[in-house]
Amino acid sequence: MNQKGAILPSVVIFVFLITTVMGGTAHIYKNQMQQMMITENYYLIQTMISLSKAEVQRQLIESPNFKGAIFMFEDGKVEVSKTVTDSFTFIGSTKNTILNPIKISVFFHSDKELDDRKEWN
């Protein structure tokens, strides 16, 4: 019996299977890298917004007429604008365009309002 003809199909199937597994592994790796970059940018924007919140609170203590500002960071910026009394909108974005800008609304209580509320309790 001649078995030389059975080797070629076996090799072709083996190469196809190996190629499929390697292609799938590369696709999974690429997706994981993209997810890691998106997560990193999300945390970066959240950190910049947190730092901006602290600065806005400090500026509100110094000047209650604070209307808005743009805070520039090494990796992006945060735009702050006053929407209504003591309410501000923070829009954070990075230099990388991987993640859309994140928008957060924050309400700051003034010290006088807090003192008034303590008197009611």
Secondary structure, 3 states (H helix, E strand, C coil): CCCHHHHHHHHHHHHHHHHHHHHHHHHHHHHHHHHHHHHHHHHHHHHHHHHHHHHHHHHHHHCCCCCEEEEECCCEEEEEEEEECCEEEEEEEECCCCCCCEEEEEECCCHHHHHHHHHHC
